[in-house]
Amino acid sequence: MRVRRLLAGTAVVVTALAGAPVAVAGTAPFPAEFALPNGFQPEGVAIGGASAYFGSRVDGSIYRVDLASGKGAVFSKGPGTPSLGLKTDWRGRLFVSGGTGGDARVVDTRTGKVLASYAFAEAGKSFINDVVLTPGAAYFTDSRNPALYRLPLGRDGALPAADKITKIPLTGEFAQVGEGVNANGLVTTPAGDALLVVQSNTGKLFRVDPRTGVASTVDLGGALLTNGDGLLRNGRTLYVVQNRLNVVTEFRLAADGGSGKLTRSITDPRFDVPATVAQFGHRLYLPNARFTTPPTPTTPYNAVAVDIR
């Protein structure tokens, strides 16, 4: 599918390290903003094909949106516990982090049916927050416990039995701090041999050996990722959503992921505590989680797109 490259309807403020903010704007048929259901409380986002998927913190339902029209509907009812970090694969599967449910599930993006469910930890004592896919496994963070969970994928991506889950303690330079949100957003390094994990309450980024869980602090030149939430990596470019700061911070990573240089900060007047991010063409799509707004069944929510050229 050929993707139109221009953005419609709004200005995005891009602040470079050594210059004044500049406005980036254009035109395109795809909407740059669309509504999500009232009371939905979105958190995670993933994009597969020209569809975006959003998870609800209320009951875990998944809302699917056609990016070309901005129209959507719930296509997979939730289990009653949250759906947080999401990732799609080319096989038409959606991997879903289960938050306080202490679990994860895999959903068929064509039918909305749950293909498999996995219990990682006791419900209420864990917070399964984000997920990243590698050729051989899916990895999940737990924001309440210093551990990752590995879900191995078999031949041709086959989903494993429930007893094949591996818990990987986070050690080395990673230290659990208090009862706040610790390990959160998760991506692979550019070289693909390690994982990057942001710790929300300390603002640190860690490079983690996926086999051992040994973590080392990524040198970001003194930059702190306070309230770091969703991560997105495209090549050596890393985007970090700093939710309550209403900013997406961009870094240029070393190939091994051990260091990075701050290149710009992206803000937009439409940001209202965005939580996570996914990319389609030259756009970033972010759900406004509105963590600072008391939620009610009628509270409005939306998602916005920003141009990153």
C-alpha positions as CSV (number, residue, x, y, z in Angstrom):
1,M,0.0,0.0,0.0
2,R,1.3,3.4,-0.9
3,V,1.2,5.9,2.0
4,R,0.5,9.6,1.5
5,R,3.2,11.6,3.2
6,L,1.5,14.9,4.0
7,L,-0.3,15.7,7.2
8,A,-3.6,17.5,7.5
9,G,-5.3,19.8,9.8
10,T,-2.9,20.8,12.5
11,A,0.5,22.2,13.3
12,V,3.1,20.1,15.2
13,V,5.6,22.0,17.3
14,V,9.1,20.4,16.9
15,T,11.7,21.8,19.3
16,A,15.3,21.1,18.2
17,L,18.2,21.2,20.6
18,A,19.6,24.5,19.3
19,G,16.8,26.4,17.7
20,A,13.3,27.9,18.0
21,P,10.2,25.8,17.6
22,V,9.1,25.3,14.0
23,A,5.7,24.4,12.6
24,V,5.3,21.4,10.3
25,A,2.0,21.1,8.4
26,G,0.5,19.7,5.2
27,T,-2.5,18.0,3.8
28,A,-3.6,14.4,3.5
29,P,-6.8,12.3,3.3
30,F,-6.1,10.5,6.6
31,P,-7.5,12.2,9.6
32,A,-5.0,13.6,12.1
33,E,-7.3,13.1,15.0
34,F,-10.2,10.8,15.8
35,A,-12.5,10.0,18.7
36,L,-12.3,6.9,20.8
37,P,-15.3,5.7,22.8
38,N,-16.4,7.8,25.8
39,G,-15.2,6.3,29.0
40,F,-12.8,4.0,27.2
41,Q,-9.6,5.0,29.0
42,P,-7.1,4.1,26.2
43,E,-3.5,3.2,27.0
44,G,-1.8,1.0,24.4
45,V,-1.7,1.4,20.6
46,A,-0.5,-0.9,17.8
47,I,-0.8,-0.6,14.0
48,G,-1.2,-3.5,11.6
49,G,-1.8,-2.7,7.9
50,A,-3.9,0.5,7.8
51,S,-5.7,-0.3,11.1
52,A,-4.9,1.0,14.6
53,Y,-5.7,-1.0,17.7
54,F,-6.3,0.6,21.1
55,G,-6.7,-1.2,24.5
56,S,-9.0,-0.1,27.3
57,R,-7.8,0.3,30.9
58,V,-11.4,-0.2,32.0
59,D,-12.3,-3.7,30.8
60,G,-9.6,-4.7,28.3
61,S,-11.7,-4.3,25.2
62,I,-9.8,-3.7,21.9
63,Y,-11.0,-0.9,19.6
64,R,-10.0,-1.1,16.0
65,V,-9.8,2.1,13.8
66,D,-9.5,2.4,10.0
67,L,-6.7,5.0,9.7
68,A,-8.0,6.2,6.3
69,S,-11.4,7.2,7.7
70,G,-10.9,7.5,11.5
71,K,-13.9,5.3,12.0
72,G,-13.8,2.3,14.4
73,A,-15.5,-0.1,16.7
74,V,-14.8,-2.6,19.5
75,F,-13.9,-5.8,17.7
76,S,-12.7,-7.8,20.7
77,K,-14.4,-7.7,24.1
78,G,-12.1,-7.6,27.1
79,P,-11.8,-10.0,30.0
80,G,-12.7,-7.3,32.6
81,T,-9.0,-6.4,33.3
82,P,-6.9,-3.8,31.5
83,S,-5.3,-4.1,28.1
84,L,-2.1,-2.0,28.1
85,G,0.9,-2.5,25.7
86,L,0.0,-3.9,22.3
87,K,2.0,-5.3,19.4
88,T,0.9,-6.8,16.1
89,D,2.8,-9.3,13.9
90,W,2.6,-10.1,10.2
91,R,0.6,-13.2,10.9
92,G,-2.5,-11.1,11.9
93,R,-2.1,-11.5,15.7
94,L,-2.3,-8.9,18.4
95,F,-0.2,-9.5,21.6
96,V,-1.9,-7.8,24.6
97,S,-0.4,-6.9,28.0
98,G,-2.9,-7.5,30.8
99,G,-1.9,-5.0,33.4
100,T,-3.3,-5.8,36.9
101,G,-4.6,-9.1,35.5
102,G,-1.0,-10.3,35.7
103,D,-1.4,-11.9,32.3
104,A,-1.3,-11.6,28.5
105,R,-3.3,-12.8,25.6
106,V,-3.0,-13.1,21.8
107,V,-6.0,-12.0,19.7
108,D,-6.7,-12.7,16.1
109,T,-6.9,-9.3,14.3
110,R,-9.4,-10.7,11.7
111,T,-12.0,-12.1,14.1
112,G,-11.2,-10.7,17.5
113,K,-11.1,-14.2,19.0
114,V,-8.6,-14.9,21.7
115,L,-6.1,-17.4,20.4
116,A,-4.3,-18.0,23.7
117,S,-4.0,-16.6,27.2
118,Y,-1.1,-16.7,29.6
119,A,-0.9,-16.1,33.3
120,F,2.5,-14.6,34.3
121,A,1.9,-13.6,37.9
122,E,-0.7,-13.3,40.6
123,A,-3.5,-10.9,39.6
124,G,-3.3,-7.6,41.6
125,K,0.3,-8.1,42.6
126,S,1.8,-7.4,39.2
127,F,1.3,-4.9,36.4
128,I,2.1,-6.4,33.0
129,N,2.6,-3.2,31.1
130,D,4.3,-3.5,27.7
131,V,5.3,-6.1,25.1
132,V,7.9,-6.4,22.3
133,L,8.1,-9.0,19.6
134,T,11.4,-10.6,18.4
135,P,11.8,-13.4,15.8
136,G,11.8,-16.0,18.6
137,A,9.8,-14.6,21.5
138,A,7.5,-12.0,23.0
139,Y,8.8,-10.2,26.0
140,F,6.7,-8.4,28.6
141,T,7.5,-5.9,31.4
142,D,6.1,-5.9,34.9
143,S,5.9,-2.5,36.4
144,R,5.5,-3.8,40.0
145,N,8.2,-6.4,40.0
146,P,11.8,-6.4,38.7
147,A,11.2,-9.0,36.0
148,L,10.5,-9.6,32.4
149,Y,8.4,-12.5,31.1
150,R,9.4,-14.4,27.9
151,L,6.8,-16.1,25.8
152,P,8.8,-18.3,23.3
153,L,7.5,-18.6,19.7
154,G,7.9,-21.9,18.0
155,R,8.3,-22.9,14.4
156,D,6.5,-20.5,12.1
157,G,5.6,-18.4,15.1
158,A,3.6,-21.1,16.8
159,L,2.2,-20.0,20.2
160,P,3.6,-22.0,23.2
161,A,1.9,-23.9,25.9
162,A,1.3,-22.1,29.1
163,D,4.1,-23.9,30.9
164,K,6.7,-22.6,28.6
165,I,6.7,-19.1,30.1
166,T,10.1,-17.9,31.5
167,K,10.4,-15.3,34.2
168,I,13.6,-13.3,33.8
169,P,14.7,-11.3,36.9
170,L,16.0,-7.8,36.1
171,T,19.4,-7.4,37.8
172,G,22.6,-5.5,37.2
173,E,22.1,-1.7,37.3
174,F,18.3,-2.0,37.4
175,A,16.9,-1.4,40.9
176,Q,13.2,-1.5,41.8
177,V,12.2,1.9,43.3
178,G,9.1,2.2,45.6
179,E,5.6,1.2,44.5
180,G,5.4,3.5,41.5
181,V,5.6,2.6,37.9
182,N,9.0,1.0,37.3
183,A,9.8,-1.0,34.2
184,N,7.5,0.2,31.5
185,G,8.1,0.7,27.7
186,L,10.0,-2.0,25.9
187,V,11.8,-2.2,22.5
188,T,14.7,-4.1,20.9
189,T,18.1,-2.4,20.3
190,P,19.0,-1.5,16.7
191,A,21.3,-4.5,16.5
192,G,18.5,-6.7,17.8
193,D,20.5,-8.6,20.4
194,A,19.2,-6.8,23.5
195,L,16.2,-5.0,24.9
196,L,15.7,-1.4,26.0
197,V,13.4,-0.8,29.0
198,V,12.4,2.6,30.4
199,Q,11.9,3.0,34.1
200,S,9.1,5.5,34.5
201,N,9.7,6.7,38.1
202,T,13.5,7.2,37.7
203,G,13.6,8.4,34.1
204,K,16.4,5.9,33.3
205,L,16.7,3.8,30.2
206,F,18.3,0.3,30.5
207,R,19.9,-2.1,28.0
208,V,18.9,-5.6,29.1
209,D,20.4,-8.9,28.1
210,P,17.2,-10.9,27.2
211,R,18.8,-14.2,28.3
212,T,20.0,-13.2,31.7
213,G,18.1,-10.0,32.6
214,V,21.3,-8.2,33.4
215,A,20.7,-4.5,32.8
216,S,23.1,-1.6,32.2
217,T,22.1,2.1,32.1
218,V,22.0,3.6,28.7
219,D,24.1,6.8,28.4
220,L,21.7,9.5,27.2
221,G,24.1,12.4,27.7
222,G,22.4,13.4,30.9
223,A,18.8,13.4,29.5
224,L,16.2,12.0,31.9
225,L,13.0,10.2,30.7
226,T,10.8,11.3,33.5
227,N,7.3,9.7,33.1
228,G,8.7,7.6,30.3
229,D,6.0,5.3,29.0
230,G,5.6,3.9,25.5
231,L,8.7,3.4,23.4
232,L,9.0,3.1,19.6
233,R,12.2,2.4,17.7
234,N,12.6,2.8,13.9
235,G,16.2,1.9,12.9
236,R,18.5,3.8,15.2
237,T,15.8,6.4,16.1
238,L,14.1,6.0,19.4
239,Y,10.9,7.8,20.4
240,V,10.0,8.0,24.1
241,V,6.5,9.1,25.2
242,Q,6.8,11.1,28.4
243,N,3.2,11.0,29.3
244,R,2.5,13.6,31.9
245,L,5.0,16.0,30.4
246,N,3.0,15.9,27.1
247,V,6.1,15.3,25.0
248,V,7.7,12.7,22.7
249,T,11.5,12.7,23.0
250,E,13.6,11.5,20.1
251,F,17.1,10.0,20.4
252,R,19.7,8.7,17.9
253,L,20.9,5.4,19.3
254,A,24.2,3.7,19.0
255,A,23.9,0.4,17.1
256,D,24.2,-1.6,20.3
257,G,21.7,0.5,22.2
258,G,24.3,1.4,24.9
259,S,24.1,5.1,24.3
260,G,21.9,7.7,22.6
261,K,21.9,11.4,21.7
262,L,18.9,13.6,22.2
263,T,17.9,15.0,18.8
264,R,14.6,16.8,19.4
265,S,11.4,17.0,21.4
266,I,8.0,16.8,19.8
267,T,5.0,18.6,21.4
268,D,1.5,19.3,20.2
269,P,-1.3,21.4,21.8
270,R,-3.6,18.4,21.3
271,F,-1.5,16.1,23.6
272,D,-3.5,15.3,26.8
273,V,-1.2,12.9,28.6
274,P,-0.4,10.5,25.7
275,A,0.7,7.1,26.9
276,T,2.0,5.1,23.9
277,V,3.0,5.5,20.3
278,A,2.9,3.6,17.0
279,Q,4.0,4.7,13.5
280,F,2.3,4.6,10.1
281,G,4.3,6.2,7.3
282,H,5.6,9.6,8.4
283,R,3.2,9.9,11.3
284,L,3.2,8.9,15.0
285,Y,-0.2,8.0,16.4
286,L,-0.8,8.5,20.1
287,P,-3.8,7.8,22.3
288,N,-4.5,10.5,24.9
289,A,-4.8,8.6,28.1
290,R,-5.8,11.7,30.1
291,F,-4.3,10.3,33.3
292,T,-4.7,13.7,35.0
293,T,-8.5,13.8,34.2
294,P,-10.8,12.0,36.6
295,P,-12.4,9.2,34.5
296,T,-16.1,8.8,34.2
297,P,-18.2,6.6,31.9
298,T,-18.8,9.7,29.8
299,T,-15.3,11.2,29.7
300,P,-14.2,11.7,26.1
301,Y,-11.0,10.3,24.7
302,N,-9.2,10.5,21.4
303,A,-6.0,9.7,19.5
304,V,-3.9,12.2,17.5
305,A,-1.3,11.9,14.8
306,V,1.8,14.0,14.4
307,D,4.1,14.3,11.4
308,I,7.8,13.4,12.1
309,R,9.5,14.5,8.9
